[in-house]
Amino acid sequence: MTVISSAADPHALTMTFVAEFTAPPARVWQVWEDPRQLERWWGPPTWPATFTRHELTPSGQSRYHMTGPEGEKAPGWWTTLEVDAPSRLLIEDGFSQPDGEPDPEMPTMRLEVSFDATDTGTRMTIVTRFTDLEQLEKVTAMGMVEGMTGALGQIDALLAA
């Protein structure tokens, strides 16, 4: 299994996922950088993503939606804050309204993604930071741990292709 740990920390207001891959950091970086590869794993297996815009550059904007099994759509957005390819990425991530604008009723998160070389490939760590406990609890209740674990579990097949 790719994901080796996932943990929510209500005191630090974080949710952390750690995954290991048998590919070098530059190759794992590509699954974030290339929107067609990103679509193949960003979202749980039953909720594939479609990126209509993806700018992985500082201040770059990304827009996407995930499509559920019944055809329902869950739109989202990113603002890329920092890029240090292929070792670190900082993104602001949130939910969108149907018109693509950020949904003020939903949490906004900050994801810090690090790609560290290991003897067998890459350890990717995603630390998601929340502004308050209510936001962390809301996405936990929505199934973020299970969803992100399922999403990350799709990367191995993508790297092997």
Buried (B, 14 or more C-beta within 10 A) or exposed (E): EBBEEBEBEEEEBBBBBBBBBBBBBBBBBBBBBBBEBBBBBBBBEEBBBBBEEBBBEEEBEBBBBBBEEEEEEBBBBBBBBEBEBBBBBBBBBBBBEEEBEBBEEBBBBBBBBBBBBEEEBBBBBBBBBBEEEEBBBBBBEBEBBEBBBBBBBBBBEBBEE
